[in-house]
Amino acid sequence: MGQLLLHSLVAALASLAIGFVWYNPKVFGSIWMRETGMTEEKAREANMAVMLLMTLFYSFLIAFILHMVVIHQFGAMGMIGGKPELAKPSYDAFMADYGTEFRTFKHGALHGFMSGLFFALPVVGTGALYERRSWKYTLVAGGYWVVTCMVMGGIVCAWQ
């Protein structure tokens, strides 16, 4: 469990790094500010420590659940209730054959990308519809989560 938490924390930290680049005014920050009505003055009024800590916390939750999505071996572990000592011999045979299969950054990034595209983007997009936000906002904010889930998925899948 300790490794799971560490991997999630590192992946969550990656979300901050991606955000610093993604929301830079020279990348998508100016578009995001225009589409949300944010000004530099309003941005300076924010409590950045709280915002960054909460971003880290929320990203940690996402990275934590991404383990179950990007690491196929969690399915086998779930079938036995998470207790290998109670497993039937078929579990040991399965893990002997497939224990580290598909545990690469590339594979995790693929599943992370699909999670971002088919889960995070629709969540952001649905909220944007009701908030009367533009398609540009949806692409910038949703795109950030697609890329972030992709990188976080790669990190948690490759790190063994």
Solvent accessible surface area in square Angstrom, and as a share of the most:
residue,aa,sasa,rsa
1,M,157,0.70
2,G,53,0.51
3,Q,113,0.50
4,L,25,0.12
5,L,78,0.39
6,L,86,0.43
7,H,10,0.05
8,S,0,0.00
9,L,74,0.37
10,V,51,0.29
11,A,0,0.00
12,A,0,0.00
13,L,86,0.43
14,A,19,0.14
15,S,0,0.00
16,L,29,0.14
17,A,58,0.45
18,I,28,0.14
19,G,14,0.13
20,F,126,0.53
21,V,96,0.55
22,W,40,0.14
23,Y,68,0.26
24,N,60,0.31
25,P,88,0.55
26,K,191,0.81
27,V,65,0.37
28,F,70,0.29
29,G,2,0.02
30,S,51,0.33
31,I,52,0.26
32,W,70,0.24
33,M,40,0.18
34,R,150,0.55
35,E,42,0.19
36,T,35,0.20
37,G,43,0.41
38,M,59,0.26
39,T,57,0.33
40,E,104,0.47
41,E,103,0.46
42,K,106,0.45
43,A,41,0.32
44,R,169,0.62
45,E,142,0.64
46,A,38,0.29
47,N,93,0.48
48,M,98,0.44
49,A,66,0.51
50,V,78,0.45
51,M,99,0.44
52,L,61,0.30
53,L,118,0.58
54,M,78,0.35
55,T,47,0.27
56,L,36,0.18
57,F,99,0.41
58,Y,117,0.44
59,S,0,0.00
60,F,48,0.20
61,L,87,0.43
62,I,52,0.26
63,A,0,0.00
64,F,48,0.20
65,I,99,0.50
66,L,5,0.02
67,H,2,0.01
68,M,81,0.36
69,V,69,0.40
70,V,0,0.00
71,I,8,0.04
72,H,84,0.38
73,Q,17,0.07
74,F,61,0.25
75,G,47,0.45
76,A,17,0.13
77,M,60,0.27
78,G,54,0.52
79,M,166,0.74
80,I,38,0.19
81,G,59,0.57
82,G,39,0.37
83,K,106,0.45
84,P,64,0.40
85,E,135,0.60
86,L,129,0.64
87,A,23,0.17
88,K,151,0.64
89,P,112,0.70
90,S,78,0.50
91,Y,22,0.09
92,D,87,0.45
93,A,57,0.44
94,F,82,0.34
95,M,50,0.22
96,A,87,0.67
97,D,100,0.52
98,Y,105,0.40
99,G,21,0.20
100,T,94,0.55
101,E,83,0.37
102,F,112,0.47
103,R,41,0.15
104,T,71,0.41
105,F,98,0.41
106,K,169,0.72
107,H,32,0.14
108,G,0,0.00
109,A,14,0.11
110,L,94,0.47
111,H,31,0.14
112,G,0,0.00
113,F,76,0.32
114,M,74,0.33
115,S,22,0.14
116,G,0,0.00
117,L,61,0.30
118,F,146,0.61
119,F,146,0.61
120,A,15,0.12
121,L,41,0.20
122,P,63,0.40
123,V,88,0.51
124,V,29,0.17
125,G,15,0.14
126,T,73,0.42
127,G,30,0.29
128,A,2,0.02
129,L,126,0.63
130,Y,170,0.65
131,E,104,0.47
132,R,203,0.74
133,R,89,0.33
134,S,39,0.25
135,W,172,0.60
136,K,79,0.34
137,Y,33,0.12
138,T,27,0.15
139,L,102,0.51
140,V,8,0.05
141,A,10,0.08
142,G,0,0.00
143,G,17,0.16
144,Y,12,0.05
145,W,55,0.19
146,V,14,0.08
147,V,45,0.26
148,T,0,0.00
149,C,6,0.04
150,M,64,0.28
151,V,38,0.22
152,M,0,0.00
153,G,0,0.00
154,G,0,0.00
155,I,34,0.17
156,V,0,0.00
157,C,0,0.00
158,A,39,0.30
159,W,91,0.32
160,Q,101,0.45
